Amino acid sequence: MRSGSETASTPTSTVSDPHLSMIRRVHPRTPNGCEECLLLGTEWVHLRLCLTCGHVGCCDSSPLRHARAHAHAAGHPIVRSFEPGESWRWCYVDEQYV
């Protein structure tokens, strides 16, 4: 149920973030898409993988922004892009690439 297009940009950062210690070895819980959007039957633009628990959520460009909601509700601040060819990470607490 994907909509939109993908870009293969890979932002980088040399910032040391205190939340990096929360990163774990994870497996995507819903590798086929945003966990909540799949349940609701809604569309997403891009996907983000929680690096603490493996939750797959939709990005801030998506209508429901499930990745950000999960980060704040669960206290899991670091995500990685779950798009092909992208490997950047983002901290929702500090609003920066890590």
N, C-alpha and C positions, 0 to 999 in steps of 0.2 A: 503494500500500500504506500509506496514511496511516491513523493511528488517532488518536483524541482530538479535542479541539476547539481552536479558535484564539481568541485574544484580540487586539484591536487596540490594545494599549497601546504607547506610544512613550516610553520613558524617555529622559531627556536628561542630559547631563553637561557641565560646563564645565572638566573636568579635562584638563590637557595631559599626554598619555601619550607617553613616548619611543618607543613601538612604532608610533606613527602613521606614521612615516617608511617603514614596510614596506608600506603600502597601495599597491596598483597598480590599474590599470584591468584588470578581469578579466571573463571571461565564464563563467557556470556550466558546469562540465564535464558535469554530469548534471542538466539543468534539471527532470527529472521526479521527482527524489527523491534521497535519500541514496545516494551512490556505492556504499558498502559494503553497505548494506541491500538495494539493488537486486540486487547480485551474490549475496547470501546468501538472498534471499527473505524477509527479516525486516521487521517494521513499525517505524515511527518515529512520534514525536509532532509535533515541529516541526523545521524545517530551518534550518541556518546556512550562510552563504556565506563561505568564506575569502577575505579581501580581498588576499591576496598571490598566490594561484595559481588561484582559482576552484573549488576543491574544495567540493562540497556534502555536508555531513554532518548527522547527526541531533543533536538537542539533549541536554542533560543529563537531561531528563525521559524521554528514550527509553531503552529497555533497554540498548543497546550504546554510546551516547554517542560516536559516531564523530567529531563535530566537535571535541570536546575532545581525543580521541586524536590526530587529525590535527594540531591546533595544537601539541601537545607533541612529537610524533614529527618533524614537518617543520620546527618552529621558526617557524611562522606564527601569531602570537598574536592577530591581530585578525579578528573575524568580524562579519558583518552578519546580521540576521534575514533569512531568505529566505522569509518569510511575507507573503502579500498584505496591503498596508496598513501594514506595519511597516518602519521604516528605521533602528532603533537599532543601535549597534555595541557590541561587547564585547571586552575584552582578557582573554584567558585567563591571561596572566602576572600581571597586576596585579589580576585579579578585580574589574574595574570597567567601567562604561559609559564609552565614549569618543566 
